[in-house]
Amino acid sequence: MRTLRAALALSLLAGAYVLAAFFLVGRQVAPRRPRSKVSTDPGGLVLTEHEQPGLWAEVRQLAATAGTRAPDEIRLVPDVNAAVSEETSLLGLRTGTRRMFLGVPLLQGLSRNQLHAVLAHELGHHSTTHTRLGALIHRSRLAIAEVAAGLSNPLVKRPFRTYARLFFALTRPLAHAHEIDADRLSAQVAGPRTAAVTLRTLPALDAAWHIYLEQYVEAGTHYGLRPTRFFDNFTNLMSDPERLEELSRISAAPPEAKLSAYDSHPPLTHRIGLLEAMAAADGADPAAGDGTDKSGNATSILRYPQQSFLALEDKTFAGSGLTPAPMAEIVAVAGARAAAYDSETLLDAMQENEIEPATVRGALDLIASGNLDRLLDLVEVEPTSTEEADDKAGEAKRKVIARLLGAAIAHELVGEDKARYELSWAGPWRLVDIAGQEVDPENLAYEALGSPGYAAALRAWVHQLDATVDTETPAPTADSPAQAPAPDGWIGALAPVSGEGFRTLLVTDTGLMLLKPSGSDRLATGLASVTSGSPGRKLIQRALDRPPAELAATANASFVPWDQIRALHLKHSSSGRRSADITVAGGTGWSLRWTDAAEAEGQVWPAVDHYLGRRFTVD
């Protein structure tokens, strides 16, 4: 059956040659139009044998193993790709310059053994070890696809593409068999287990590269910036723990790519299955040893890799007009601009719909007063006819308003130098307060849109942005009740927390105390970070060293008696984040956030439970 298909394929290929010749003759007879000069540079950075003798030696050895000639050029490219291409004529029948393209992200993300597996596979496409017909069919498919994509004359385009579809349908099993032969060569060079792991790794690397380009690089190009240390940044992204977990999930279950009609690859799961079956049949994989790849990172195949990467970076962005800037600077600009845009969108919509005042505080006052629908109605959704659809539409509105309101709050924080956007490889960016603690206004806004208690706490936090310095507690007068007894003893402490500028939560015998850091506190915690100490432990120590009554009287402290606390809601999340929303008399309050890394001293939550009783809730 395979022989019959081969004979039919050669017949169709001969017909394609006739059509191609007809097309070329037609181009000679037809009137010529002036043609603009097109660059013939294939792209990338040429790596000469003089510059990279080790790379060329290994590639020549791989070509010899594959039973094919070595490439004439090796080019470094900024893509998750490795390929061997040839300049062909007569639809692949005659070959010319052979080039190998080697992607920097592949070098960064693969081991040296895995890179050998990839290069052996690519060279295997040109091997005549199994069958000369396979290499011919491979070249012809590539050439025919290129010609078919470039045709514009309807008289030639339709019949040639009809032939192309027939040729590709007929040769698909032969092309699949050729790919499997190339995989076998890959397994022969690097071991079947290593070859299988490599096939699993490639989709994860491709996903990571797209994340880097779309979430980080493109964020800067919108503002005329491009990142310096372009390829080092990609290594940093892949080293982030959250990204590593995400990429591991992709490797464990690689997604099937959508293949075009011209693609020659069998399903990825099928290829991996064959290689893993080979590894199981062989027992131990010599290339894998004890299961740990000790060949080192693939960048070691290059001599002075950083020098080559920087040269490719310069060539990639040459003529782009983009200003080079550190990635941290780019995300600070991009985050602030994005927040400003969303803030303007929300406030303009409020003004157009006569919601006054059209400010962040105006929006929060609406939510706290129960007029939530006026904000939600700013979002237009398709009309629905079922209760379930109405619920989904309401949730969609809530998410949109939360995103816009969170951005508006972030815009104010950044504008008043109370927060800034920082680079996060799990991110692409995160908003942190002046003490370096992450804040999430969008999540706070989302919670506020669903709970009056959260709304009051968020409104109190934002209203405090207007205050430059906390004032001392006023003395009792005839028109105001007497102050609660000053705290006399410490019960517990938690730090660092974030929210409203507070960094330390203190539990006393008469109430809760929230403490903002003084200048000396910031200096002490900064030194603790540098000396591998604990900033939270340092904050607690400095607070507990002073008498509670003395600390409560300072400008940086806010003290709330137990009987003035209307509710305290403690919330745990699976990601290790914690929050406490405190509502006090009058509907105001605070919203605090912290992580598992925060330090605790004494009995914080048992004491809160003791004094508040049913007013203390946990979920």
N, C-alpha and C positions, 0 to 999 in steps of 0.2 A: 504493500500500500504506500509506504514511504517512497519507494522507487518510482511508482506511478505519479505521485504528487510532484516529485522532483522533475520528471519528464514534462508534465503539464506546466509546471512553473517555468521551465526553460522555454517552452513554447510561447507562453504569455510574455516572458521577458523579451524574446525576439520580436514579438509584436509591438512591445513598448519601444524597442529600439527604432522600429519603422516609424512609429508615431513621432518619436523624438526627432528623428531625421527630417520628417515632414515639417515639423514645427521649426527646426533650425533653418531649413531651406526657405520656408515662408518668411522668416525673419530677414533672410538675406535679400529676398525679392521685394518685400514691402518697403515703402518709403521710410527712411531713417529719420528719427527725431533726435535732436540734441539730447545727450544724456549727461547728467551731472556726475561729477567724479565722486565715486563712493569709496570710502576707506576700506582697504583690504586687510587691515590689521585684525587678526583673529581675537585680540584682546588679551589681557593678562600680562604677566611679567615673564620674559624669557629667562630661563635658568640654564646657563651654558655649562658645558662639561668642565670647563676650566674653573668656574665659580663653585660648582656643586659636583665634584668628582665622585663622592660617596653615593649620592642619589643616582647618578647615571650608571654607576657600577651595578647597583641593585636592580635598576630597571632593565639593564641589559641581561642580567642573569634571569630575571622573570621572563623576559621575551624568549630567551633560549629555552627555558622550561616549557613555555607555551608553544614552541615550534614556529615562531614568527619573527620577523625582523624588528629591531628596536625602533622607537620613534626617532624622527629627525629633529624634533624640537620637544622640549618640555616647558610648559607654561604654568605659572602659578596664577590662580584665579580667585576672586572673592566670592565664592559660592560653595554650597555643599554639593560638590560634584567631582567626579573623576571620570575621564573619558579618553578614548583614543579615536581620533578622527583622521580621515584622509581626504585630500583633494582628489576627487575622482572625475573621470570623464566617461562618456559612453555608458551612462547610468550605472557606474560602478565597475564596469568591465576593466577599465584601465585606471591604475592607481598613481598617485603623485605623492606630495609631501605628507608624511605621517606626523601628527602632533599628539602629544599627551597633555591633557589638562588636569591640573592637580589643585583641588580646592583647599584654601587655608582652613576653613572650618572642619574639614575632614581630618587634617593633620592635628588640629587642636583636640578633636573629640575621639579619635581612634588611637589604639595602640599601634606599635610598629608592625606587629603580626597581622592585625586587622587591616592595616593599609596594604600590606602585601596581598591579602585576600582580595581586596577591591581591585588592585592593579592587575593581578593575575586574571581576574574575571574580564576586565576590559581588554587586555591583550588577547585573551582567549577568543574574543569575537573575530580576531584576524588570524586565528590559528588554522593550520591545515592538518593538524595531527589527527583529528577525527574524520573530517571530510572537507575537501576543497569546496564542495558545493555550498556548505554551510556559510563559509566566509563570503562567498560570492552573493548568496541570497541576502546576507546581512547588509553588505555594501549596497546592493541593488535596492533593497527596501528603503534605506536611508536616502539614496539618490532620487528614487522615484517620489518619495514623500516631499523632498525639497523642491523638485520640479513642479509637482502638482500644486504645491502651496504658492508657487510664484507665477502661475499662468494667469493671464488676464484676457487673452483673446478668446471669445466664446467659440470660435470655429475649432480651436484646438483644445480648449479647456475641458469641454464636456466629454469628448471621446477619450481623451487621455485619462481623466479622473475615473471614467467608467472602467478602463483597463486597470487603473491603479487599484480600485476596489476589488476587482476580480483577482488581481495578482496577490494582494494582501490577504484576502480570504483564503486563497489556495495555499499560500506559503506560511500561513500562521502556525500550523503544526510543526513545519520544518524550523521556523524561527524559534518556537518554544523549545524544540529539541536542541537547537543551537545554544540557547540560554542555559539549559540544563548542563550541556557539555562545558560551558564556561564556568558554571558553578562547580562542576567536578574538578576542573583545573584549579579553581580557587581552593577547594578542599585539599587537593594534592599538595599545594604550596604551603598553606597555613594550618591544615588540619580541619576536618569537617566540623568539629565543635566551634572552633574559632570562626570559621566561615559562616556558620549559622548565627552565632552571636553578632557578627558584623551585620548581617542582614536585618537583625532585630534592632541594631543600634542606629542604622542609617535613617529610618523615619523619625526617631527621636531627635537626632541632630538636625534634620531638616526642619522639624517643628521649632526647635530652639532658635535656629537661625532666623526663621520668619518672625518669631516673637521679638528678637533683638532688632531686626530691621523695622518692623511695624510699630512697636511700642516705644522704642528708644531713638533709633536713628531718624525716623520720619518725624518724630516730635520736634527735633531740632531743625530739620530742613524747612519746616513751616515758617521759621523765624530767621532763616538765612545762616544757620549754624550746622556744623557737622562735627562729630566727636573726634578728638585726638585719641591716639592709641586705639584705633578702630578695632583691631583684632583682639587686643588684650581685654577689651570690654566684654567680648563674647566669652572668653575664658572665665571672666568674673561671673557672668550670668550663669554659666553652666556649673559653677562651684557653689551657687547659693543652695542651701539645704532644701528649701521649698521647690526650687526648680529641679533639683536632682530627683526629688520624689515624683514630680510630675513627669519627668523624662523616663524614669524607671517604669512608670505605669504604661507609657507608650511602647517601650521596648518589650514589656511583658505581653502586650497584645497589640502588635503593630497594625495600624489601619490599612486597609487595601486602598491604594491610590486609584483614582479614576483614570483608566487608560484610554488613549485615543485609538482610533481605528488603525493607526500606523504603528502602534506600540508592539514590540516583539516579546515583552516579558510575560511569562505565565503568572498566575496569582502568587503573591508574596508568601502566603501561608503554605502553598504547595512547595515552593522552593525551600523554605525553612524546614518543612517536614521531611523532605528528601535528605537534606544535609544532616538533620538530627538523627534520622534513621541510619545514615552512614556512620555517624559517631557512635551510636549504640551498637552497631554491628562490629565496629572496630574495637570496642571496649575503651581502652585508654587512648586519649588523643595526645600524641607526643608533643604537638605544638602547644597544647594547653597545660601539659605537665600535671600539677596537682590541682588544677582548676584556677590558678592565679596566673594571669598574663604578666610575665616578667620581662617582656620585650621593651618596655618603656613607651613613653608617648611618641606618636608618629612624627612630631616636630624634630625629633632627634635624627631623622633621616637627612635633614638639611644642615649645611654648614652655616653658622651664624643665622639662625632662622629669624631672629628679631630684625636684623638688617634687611632681609628679604621682605618681611611683612611690612615694614615702614616704607620701603620703596614701592611696594604694591599699593599701599594706602595712598601715597602721593599720586601715583598714576591713576588710581580709581577716581579721585576727586579733582584731578587736574581739569581746569576749565569750568568747574561747577559754579564758581562764584560764591561758594559757601565759606564762611569764616570758621576756622578750626577753634574748638573750645573744649574744655574738659567736660566729660559726661555729667558730672555733678552740677556744673553751671548750666548746662543745657536743660536738665530736668527742673532746675529751680525756675528758669525762665518759662519753660513750657507749662509747668504746673500753675504758676501764677497767672499766665495769660489765659489758660483754659478756665480757671476759676473766675477771672474777670469777665470772660465772655458769657459764661453761664449765669453769673450774677446779673449782668446787664439784661440778659434774656428774661429773667424772672421779674426784675424791677420794672422793665419796660412794659411787660404784660400786665403787671399790677396797675401801672399808671393808665394804660389804655382802657382798662376795665374799671377805672375810677375807684380803685382800692387805695385809700389814703390812711396814713402816709405810705408811699411806695418805697418802703425801706425794709431792711431785715427785721427790725424791731416791730414794724407794722405787721409783717407777716406772722411773727411769733405772738403778737397780741391777739391777732385773729384766731390762731390755733388755741391759745389758752382760754379765750372767751367762748369757745365752742362754735365759732363761725368757720369751721374747717372747709365747708363746701365751697366757699367763695374762692379759696385758693385752688381746690381740686378742679373746679369748673374752668380754670384757665387752660387745662389740658383737654384737647379735643380727641375723642375716640369714636369709633364707629358705633352707631346706635345698636342696642341689643334687645332681645325679646325674651330672654330667659333669666331666671334668678342667678344661675351659675355664671352666665356670661356677664351679668351686672357686677358680680363679685370680682371677676377677673378684670373687668374694666376699671373698677374702683381701686384694685391693687396696682394696676398699671399706672393710674393717675398718681397714686401715693408715691410710687417709686420715682416718677418723673419730678414731682415737686420736691421730694427729699433730695434728689441729686442737685436740683437747681438751688434749693435753699441751703444745702450743705456747702455748695460752691460759693454762695453769697456770703455765708459766715466765714468761710476760709479766706475769701477775698478781703474782708475787713480785718481779719487777724493778720494777714500778710501785710496789708497796707499800714497797719499800726505797729508793725515790727513786733507783734506778739507771737508770730509763728512764721515758719518758712517751709518750703518744700525741699526735701532731701532725696538723694538718689537711693532707690531700693531695687535690688535685682530681683526681688519677688514681686515688684510693683506695677508700674515703673517708677513711681515716686510715692513718698509718704509725707504727710503734714506733721510737723513736730512743733511743740511750743518752745519758749525761750530756754527751758531747762532740758530740751532734747527728748521729751516724752511725746510719743505719737498721739495725735488727736484725730478723731474721725467725725467731723461735723455732719457728713451725709448720713451715717448710721444714727447719730443723735437726732437728726431731723426726722428720719424714718420712724424712730421710736416715738418722737413727740407727736407725729401725725396720727399715731394709734393710741396714745395714752395721755390724758390730761395731766397726770403726775409728771410724766417725762416732759411735757410741754412747759410746765411751770419751771422745772429745773433748767431746761434749756434756755428759757426766756431770762431767768435770773442770771445765768452764766453770760449770755450775750449782753445784757444790760450792764453788767460789771465791766465791760470793755470800755465804757465811758469814764470809769473812775481811774485816776492815775495813781492814787495812794489810798489805802484803806484808812478810815478814820477810827479813832478810839471810840469805845462804847460810851455814849452820852450818859451823863450823870442823871439820876432820877429827878423828876420835877413833879409838880402838882398835877400836870396834865399827862404824865406817863407813869406807868407802873415801876416799881422798884426793880432793880436788876436782880437776877438770880444770884445765889451765893457764889463767890469766886471758887474755882476748883482748888481742892486742897491736896489731892494725891493722884498719881498716875496709875492707870490700870493696864493700858496697852497702847501700842503704836504700830503704824503701818506706813512704809515709805519705800520707793517713791510712788506717789499717785499723780495723776494729771487731771486737770479740770479747773477752770476759773483761775489758773495760776497757782493753785495749791500744790504742794509737794508732799506734805506729811499729814496723816490723819492720826489724831491723838484721842484716846479715851480716858476721861477723868471720872471722878466719883460724882460729879454734878452735871456732866454733859459732854458733848463732843467738841473738839477743837480742831480747826483746819489752819494749817500754817503755810504761809508763802515763804520761800527762801530769801534770806537777806543776801547782801553782797558777799559777806564772809562765808555764808552757807554755800553759795555757788563756788567760791574758791576752794573750800574744803572738799566738796563733792568732786570738783574737777581734779584735784590732787589725788583723791581716792581712786578715780578712774585710771589715772596715769600710773599709779603704783599698784595696780591690780587689786585695789581694795573695793569695797562695796559702797556706792553712793547712798543707797538706802540705809545701810547700817550707820553711815556717818551722819545722815540727817536725823535719824532717831537718837543717836548718842548726843548730838548737840542740843536737841530739844529736851530730852530727859535730864540733862545736866542742870536745867534751870527750874526753879519752883513753878508749878502750874499757874498760880495767881500772877506771878511776875510776867510770864510769857503771854498770858491772856490779855494783859494790858498793853501789849505792843501793837504797833500799827500793822504788822504782818499777820496777826492772828485774828481769826473769827471764831467766837465761842458761842455755842448754842446749847442752852439748858435742855435737859431731857424732856421736860414738860412742854417745850416749845416745838419739839419734833413731831410732826403729824404722821409721817411715814418714812420708813427707810427700806428700800427694796434692794436686796443683794442678788446679783445675777452672775452665774457661772456659764462659760461657753466651752465647747469641746476643744477650741484652739488654744486654751490656756489663758484667755483673757477674762478679767473680772471687772465688775462695775457695781457701783452703789449710787442709787438715786435718792437724795434726801430732800424731803418736802417739809418746810417749816411753816409756822403760823403766818397767815397772810397769803399763802399760795406760792411763796418764793422758795428757793432751794438751790441745791447744787447737784451736779452730776460728776462723779469721780470714776476714773478708769485706771487699771493697773494690770500687770501680768504676773505670772508665777514667779518671775525673778524678783519681785518686790520682797523686802525684808519685813518681818513681823516680830513684835516684842510683846510678851504678856498675853492676856486673854482679851482679844479685840471683840470678836463676834459673840462669844458667850456673855460678855458684859453688856453688849448692845441688846441681846435677846433678853437679858435679865431686866434692864431698865425700860425697854420699849414694849415688851410683851407682844400683843397682837399687832402693834404698829410696825413690827419688824417681820418682813416676808422674804423668802428665799426661793429661787428657782434655778 
